[in-house]
Amino acid sequence: MSESRRPARGKRSGAGASNNRPRQARRPDAGQAGLDQPRLAARDVLRAVRERDAYANLVLPGLLRERRLDGRDAALATELAYGAARARGLLDAVIADCAGRPIEEVDGPLLDVLQLGAYQLLRTRVAPHAAVATSVDLVRAEAGPGKAGFVNAVLRRVSERSEAEWVERLAPSDPIGRLAFEHAHPAWIAQVFADALGADAGELEDVLIADDSRPAVHLVARPGEISAEELALATGGEVGKYSPYAVYLDGGDPGQLDAVREGLAGVQDEGSQLVARALALAPLEGADGGRWLDLCAGPGGKAALLGALVGIEGGRLDAVEPVAHRADLIRKTTRELPVDVHVADGRDPGLAGGYDRILVDAPCTGLGALRRRPEARWRRQPSDVAALAKLQRELLASALGLVRPGGVVVYSTCSPHLSETVAVVSDAVRRHGVTPLDTRELVPGVPGMGDGTSVQLWPHRHGTDAMFLAALRKPVD
């Protein structure tokens, strides 16, 4: 997208999964026909996120199709909606300073437009007069000239300084707080990343920069149906670095690709592909009987990859999901694969034990996938962690009760939070007497794994979500 200064690169299931399914955004009415349509679409995404806790990445694609926005218009709407949602903390601090009032005292519909305008002024090459004028037009059409004048005044003050100058004026003085503010993260999340990096905490700014950018689209080639090389040729993508099934795309709507519509490929981060492959590669004691389990399977991406892999050897996968409509998504995603879907709580799924391989891709804070869910960083709170960590321990204990002696459980989360990762695994080793495997050997060819037996992937090192995985084997005796 030529107007943007930054490149436009671009789960949880188990117990407690959300059934949030955002409604379609409203069509623009006749009075909005003369407005800038990409900016109107971006405004409507921000409004859906604010008013009903919708997910931007679920609302926007349908809205673009409904309003027939494509090409440069779709790219602009995408950059503005995702960018403003991602940078909300920084933008709100600037807006509050310019408005002379706390952000909570700014009317919601005006705040949506102010965030949109401030994002254009601070983080794109959109001409300042265009950013201000189109924002004022959006407010005038809906709320009249009085409120439009307020938006005009605030945005003109925003335009008086560059992003770097606003950071210098408003950022906290402590090093982590300053980096968090500059790169649009809550300070507590930046601290979580620093803690997980440990001795490599000097890489914190690199993590935040990578997390503050929209990522490339990753496809997964379904084993036994199409190779990554064939998928790359068919889609114009690039074969992935680490997963033998991965293909990278620069952008576009992957749902429109023939390979995806025909079930030959899916959209899946390469880190998630590596988690599923690690389960398949883990060494067992005794023969693999082809009885595998995905204990937290919704919405079905890993279950589809695991189903394809176990199917090649003549085995079957059981997939557990407690929410009925998400179970239906798994059935759709795994159609024609040897996968049996069960609507059950993973802590007590009512399945007979004796599984050879079990994946526990546990519900988590999702702090490792913030770049794919732009508004998520501002929704999560430190208080969310304790309940999730308890659920994670219970799910892992359930899996260890269902796996056969000599079998393997892979525990993974899309979060680097130490309370959700190494603490959960250490507790399981202590309580259940299982043997940690060197999980680094199960992700061959991936650099930067560090010390220890678990694996923590990072967007700045590997180009993946910040997935954590650890493999545990149940002793035969």
Buried (B, 14 or more C-beta within 10 A) or exposed (E): BEBBEBEBBBBBBBBEBEEEEBEEBEEBEEEBEEBBBBBBBBBBBBBBBBEEEBBBBBBBBEBBBBBEBEEEBBBBBBBBBBBBBBBBBBBBBBBBBBBEEEBEEBEEBBBBBBBBBBBBBBBBEBEBEBBBBBBBBBBBBBBEEEBBEBBBBBBBBBBEBEBEEBBEEBBEEEEBBBBBBBBBBBBBBBBBBBBBBEEBBEBBBBBBBBBBBBBBBBBBBBBEBBBBEBBBEBBEBBBBBBBBBBBBBEBBBBEEBEBBEEBBBBBBBBBBBBBBBBBBBBEBBEEBBBBBBBBBBBBBBBBBBBBBBBBEEEBBBBBBBBBEEBBBBBBEBBEEBBBBBBBBBBBEBEBEEEBBBBBBBBBBBBBBBBBBBBBBBBBBEBEBBEEBBEBBBBBBBBBBEBBBEBBBBBBBBBBBBBBBBBBBBBBBBEEBEBEBBEBBBBBEEBEEBEEBBBBBBBBBBBBBBBBBBBBBBBEEE
